[in-house]
Every structure is written in C-alpha cells, then in structure tokens.
C-alpha cells in the first residue's frame, strides 16, 4: 500500500508525516473511521462518513472537507493503491499546537490522514464462530464518539487474546454494553436483541445494516439493554463490526453457546448480509459456506 492521504493530498506513505505536537499523538484528540472494501468498492461509505462527521462534531472538530470531497479522495486513494479487498482507515485530529490541555485558539487546521490495508474476509471464523470472555466496561461515558482514545478497548481485547479468545464482551454492572471492537447481539425466544444506540456504545454501521435486515425480513428485533443473565441463557450470540461482519460467538468464558455452533438466525443474517454486500459491491467470490 504505497500511497496515503494527508490533508487532502495523496502522497507516498513513507512521506506522510505529522508533527510531534499533533494533538492526536499527544492527547488522542481526534476521531477515526474504518471503511470496508469489497470488489474494489466502498461498502456503506455514506453511513461511515456521516458517523465520522458526527464524531468530529462531538468533540468540536470541523472537518476541512465535505463528505463528497472525502468520498472522492478516498476513492482516488483506493485506486492509487489498487485495493480490491480490505479496509480504508481514516482519522482527523484537532491539529498541531503547543501542548496544552485547553483546545488551541486561532488558526489551527485539523490533520486528516487516511491509508489502505489489504485484507480478506474472515471466512473460517464466520463459519465456525469465535470464543469470547466477559470483562467490566471501564471506558468513558461517550462511547458513541469513535474516538482515538481506545486504551480501555485495547486492554479488554488484550485480555481476550491472552485467554485464546477473539473478543471481550463488556458489561457495566449486570448490563451488557458491547465488545471491545464490536456490537453484541443475542437471540432470545427467536428475537434478536442488541443494546440501544446511546452514549454507552458505538452506533455500529454494520449493526444498523443488521437491524434493517431484520426489519425487512420478518426477523423480530429489539434494541434494548440486556443483562448478563440473558446473555448466559441466550439461544444464540453473535457480534458485528465493519471487519467481522456477522460473526457467531460459540463460547463465552468457557461455556458453549448454541451447542458450540452457529445458530439458524445468525446464519440467516449472514446470508442476508452477503446479499447486501453484493447489492452494493457486486458478486462475492468467497462466501460463507454454512
């Protein structure tokens, strides 16, 4: 991936540098997005950029480009790097200024960076499912902002990794919130349940696609808080994210879910999600074989 986007210009990635006093580096003072690429096309790009703008506004950053300009620049970057399958990562910070906790005043321009990452669909995990652990949610209370401040998420993910698991399912007391890098769903009495989109979780783009798929295909669905007890008793559990798509969770803290295999509603949603990808990005060569 030879090229990167820096403040509106596509340059050699090796030449893309920011100042040591950039507030993203000093304070994590910025927000980010990840956009999935299938068949050389950006999936749900409008929704991702809308969230990017909203996250930036949530911390008082005005993006230096319109969403149309961003779309055009990201597509140019994708073409320059000849990315067919993978991700575009982008972030904006408040810019470079002398270190001070107070926001800088005057003419300080935000720093915008984007680059591409090659990748493939996680077909084996999508078919076989993944393991997870439970961990207390220690993050701040503005999780709807896709902030660069991810240390709480990293600690949770590392804890899961050290126990041979894919994800850490977080909870505040007895209430399940979300994964360290995903939204969490359970199936109870045939109904899909996931946490409502508020300040305690990130409003996932893939989550919203799943909600639409449920509503358009007669799958009962609820957005509400659910408890650790409901999670423990769930018929099925799955997670979603831009890169994980609709991924079955087959074990939590060593206890098997749905007999340790992907459940029927999860599989149906995986199939519907693949159809949505194909609707936006063209036919998929590699599909989940269930």
Legacy VTK file of the C-alpha trace (Angstrom):
# vtk DataFile Version 3.0
C-alpha trace
ASCII
DATASET POLYDATA
POINTS 290 float
0.000 0.000 0.000
2.303 2.683 -1.344
0.162 5.820 -1.012
-1.559 7.663 1.835
-3.828 10.675 2.101
-2.571 13.604 4.172
-4.592 16.807 4.431
-6.134 16.433 1.009
-3.030 15.302 -0.881
-2.213 11.733 -1.883
1.486 11.171 -1.331
3.928 8.322 -0.781
3.105 6.724 2.550
6.765 6.946 3.520
6.489 10.723 3.192
3.276 11.092 5.225
4.451 12.687 8.470
2.773 14.673 11.248
4.316 16.947 13.855
5.249 15.581 17.308
2.827 18.102 18.819
-0.107 16.949 16.748
-2.901 16.631 19.296
-3.812 13.172 18.067
-0.356 11.965 19.081
-0.238 13.997 22.311
-3.779 13.531 23.605
-5.681 11.161 21.312
-7.606 14.328 20.437
-9.377 13.092 17.339
-11.742 10.554 15.793
-11.477 7.797 13.200
-13.358 5.542 10.800
-12.750 2.243 9.020
-14.483 1.578 5.692
-14.650 -1.919 4.204
-13.751 -2.564 0.553
-15.285 -5.421 -1.433
-14.599 -5.890 -5.150
-12.908 -2.508 -5.277
-15.984 -0.705 -3.918
-16.570 1.027 -0.594
-19.361 -0.595 1.452
-21.779 1.736 3.299
-19.431 4.662 2.675
-22.120 7.329 3.138
-23.055 5.930 6.550
-19.422 5.762 7.679
-18.705 9.331 6.632
-21.887 10.584 8.304
-20.704 8.994 11.550
-17.209 10.406 11.003
-18.632 13.933 10.755
-20.855 13.384 13.802
-17.946 12.035 15.881
-15.792 15.019 14.912
-18.582 17.449 15.779
-18.988 15.626 19.102
-15.531 16.812 20.180
-15.694 20.211 18.481
-13.716 19.484 15.296
-14.959 20.819 11.981
-13.782 18.635 9.132
-11.806 20.523 6.470
-13.619 18.702 3.648
-17.203 17.867 2.711
-18.360 14.255 2.684
-18.444 14.403 -1.123
-14.831 15.581 -1.209
-13.851 12.880 1.273
-15.577 10.208 -0.798
-13.740 11.323 -3.928
-10.373 11.456 -2.151
-10.823 8.028 -0.570
-11.775 6.531 -3.923
-8.708 8.110 -5.513
-6.568 6.647 -2.733
-8.135 3.220 -3.233
-7.412 3.368 -6.969
-3.817 4.536 -6.437
-3.214 1.574 -4.121
-5.228 -0.810 -6.334
-7.140 -2.074 -3.308
-9.766 -4.674 -4.191
-10.448 -6.225 -0.781
-9.550 -4.705 2.564
-10.081 -1.517 4.532
-9.581 2.210 4.347
-8.560 3.699 7.697
-9.004 7.434 8.226
-8.674 9.799 11.145
-8.812 13.507 11.897
-7.167 15.270 14.821
-7.558 18.793 16.158
-4.216 19.635 14.560
-0.774 20.777 15.704
-0.354 23.275 18.541
1.858 23.764 21.614
0.961 21.134 24.203
-1.899 22.368 26.361
-4.958 20.560 27.696
-7.108 23.502 26.626
-8.136 23.499 22.960
-5.875 25.738 20.846
-7.258 29.033 19.623
-6.519 30.836 16.388
-5.751 29.360 13.012
-5.080 25.677 13.821
-6.011 23.348 10.971
-7.174 19.767 11.652
-4.897 16.950 10.489
-6.581 14.410 8.216
-4.894 11.096 7.435
-6.095 8.030 5.522
-4.433 4.861 4.269
-5.440 1.452 2.956
-4.995 -2.040 4.372
-5.204 -5.237 2.349
-7.395 -7.922 3.846
-9.660 -10.882 3.202
-12.999 -11.883 4.614
-12.617 -13.914 7.865
-14.419 -16.882 6.354
-13.294 -19.538 8.837
-14.424 -17.511 11.855
-17.660 -16.574 10.092
-18.371 -20.276 9.534
-17.112 -21.822 12.763
-17.669 -18.965 15.205
-15.400 -17.454 17.832
-14.823 -17.525 21.568
-15.232 -14.566 23.916
-14.685 -13.580 27.536
-16.573 -11.200 29.810
-14.946 -8.087 31.242
-16.086 -5.000 33.111
-16.546 -1.981 30.853
-14.059 0.607 32.183
-14.317 3.098 29.297
-15.501 6.710 29.361
-19.173 7.623 29.006
-19.146 8.993 25.447
-18.708 5.717 23.581
-20.919 6.939 20.723
-17.951 9.083 19.630
-15.477 6.997 17.617
-12.553 8.487 19.493
-8.851 7.799 19.054
-8.795 7.139 22.821
-9.016 3.348 22.705
-6.932 2.262 25.695
-9.904 0.722 27.516
-10.809 -1.210 24.373
-7.200 -2.330 23.908
-6.923 -3.624 27.470
-10.124 -5.629 27.027
-9.042 -7.042 23.661
-5.605 -7.952 25.026
-7.207 -9.767 27.958
-9.310 -11.775 25.498
-6.301 -12.548 23.327
-4.283 -13.783 26.289
-7.083 -16.261 27.023
-7.193 -17.511 23.431
-10.384 -15.644 22.597
-11.428 -13.382 19.740
-13.415 -10.794 21.674
-14.109 -9.337 25.104
-17.797 -8.728 25.815
-18.017 -5.725 28.122
-20.596 -5.003 30.814
-21.371 -2.199 33.250
-22.523 -3.998 36.368
-25.089 -6.532 35.166
-25.820 -4.766 31.868
-24.018 -5.901 28.690
-22.801 -2.999 26.544
-20.657 -4.103 23.572
-17.457 -5.842 22.574
-14.023 -4.234 22.637
-14.330 -3.659 18.868
-17.826 -4.891 18.041
-21.520 -4.696 18.813
-23.056 -7.698 20.590
-26.351 -9.430 19.778
-28.264 -12.221 21.494
-31.198 -14.302 20.301
-33.893 -14.933 22.919
-37.148 -16.739 22.096
-36.413 -16.190 18.411
-35.925 -12.419 18.835
-32.664 -10.627 18.040
-31.709 -8.248 20.876
-28.915 -5.673 20.931
-28.076 -2.661 23.086
-29.804 0.567 22.094
-27.594 3.123 20.355
-26.794 5.653 23.074
-23.709 7.097 24.771
-22.695 3.715 26.216
-21.917 2.070 22.871
-20.752 2.920 19.378
-23.607 3.130 16.898
-22.232 0.468 14.580
-22.745 0.810 10.840
-22.898 -2.986 10.486
-25.277 -3.059 13.466
-27.635 -0.707 11.632
-27.461 -2.855 8.481
-28.397 -5.894 10.593
-31.342 -4.052 12.163
-32.604 -3.144 8.681
-32.168 -6.739 7.516
-34.198 -7.968 10.486
-36.976 -5.432 9.931
-37.148 -6.179 6.200
-37.122 -9.963 6.560
-39.606 -10.618 9.364
-36.961 -11.337 11.992
-38.163 -9.985 15.371
-35.648 -7.498 16.754
-35.323 -5.252 19.804
-32.870 -2.504 20.698
-32.674 -2.559 24.482
-30.325 -3.217 27.344
-29.927 -6.897 28.178
-28.331 -8.471 31.220
-25.503 -10.888 31.846
-28.153 -13.434 32.858
-29.888 -13.034 29.471
-26.549 -13.395 27.725
-25.874 -16.587 29.687
-29.279 -18.008 28.713
-29.217 -16.864 25.063
-30.112 -19.275 22.283
-27.552 -17.628 20.008
-24.924 -14.901 20.352
-23.196 -13.042 17.564
-21.129 -9.918 17.119
-20.831 -7.392 14.324
-18.310 -4.885 13.055
-17.003 -3.498 9.787
-14.328 -6.170 9.507
-16.052 -9.028 11.383
-19.389 -8.666 9.536
-21.937 -11.001 11.251
-19.815 -13.370 13.335
-21.149 -16.183 15.560
-19.975 -16.337 19.171
-19.965 -20.002 20.184
-18.334 -19.842 23.619
-18.213 -17.281 26.441
-15.975 -17.732 29.481
-15.615 -21.399 28.548
-19.378 -22.061 28.275
-20.650 -23.162 24.872
-23.427 -21.185 23.199
-25.889 -22.920 20.852
-24.062 -26.237 21.354
-20.868 -24.578 20.136
-22.069 -23.963 16.581
-23.531 -21.070 14.614
-27.293 -20.777 15.173
-30.020 -20.601 12.496
-30.877 -16.919 12.908
-27.193 -15.967 12.852
-26.750 -17.986 9.669
-29.802 -16.369 8.076
-28.436 -12.911 8.862
-25.022 -13.873 7.472
-26.702 -14.880 4.224
-28.749 -11.673 4.089
-25.655 -9.603 4.880
-23.739 -11.193 1.999
-26.626 -10.309 -0.290
-26.437 -6.696 0.900
-22.708 -6.620 0.163
-23.388 -7.944 -3.340
-26.151 -5.374 -3.826
-23.693 -2.548 -3.136
-20.389 -4.013 -4.319
-21.046 -6.846 -6.785
-20.852 -10.623 -6.589
-18.627 -12.152 -3.921
-16.213 -14.857 -4.994
-15.629 -16.114 -1.445
-18.759 -16.772 0.573
-19.516 -18.315 3.952
-20.404 -21.973 3.336
-22.828 -22.954 6.086
LINES 1 291
290 0 1 2 3 4 5 6 7 8 9 10 11 12 13 14 15 16 17 18 19 20 21 22 23 24 25 26 27 28 29 30 31 32 33 34 35 36 37 38 39 40 41 42 43 44 45 46 47 48 49 50 51 52 53 54 55 56 57 58 59 60 61 62 63 64 65 66 67 68 69 70 71 72 73 74 75 76 77 78 79 80 81 82 83 84 85 86 87 88 89 90 91 92 93 94 95 96 97 98 99 100 101 102 103 104 105 106 107 108 109 110 111 112 113 114 115 116 117 118 119 120 121 122 123 124 125 126 127 128 129 130 131 132 133 134 135 136 137 138 139 140 141 142 143 144 145 146 147 148 149 150 151 152 153 154 155 156 157 158 159 160 161 162 163 164 165 166 167 168 169 170 171 172 173 174 175 176 177 178 179 180 181 182 183 184 185 186 187 188 189 190 191 192 193 194 195 196 197 198 199 200 201 202 203 204 205 206 207 208 209 210 211 212 213 214 215 216 217 218 219 220 221 222 223 224 225 226 227 228 229 230 231 232 233 234 235 236 237 238 239 240 241 242 243 244 245 246 247 248 249 250 251 252 253 254 255 256 257 258 259 260 261 262 263 264 265 266 267 268 269 270 271 272 273 274 275 276 277 278 279 280 281 282 283 284 285 286 287 288 289
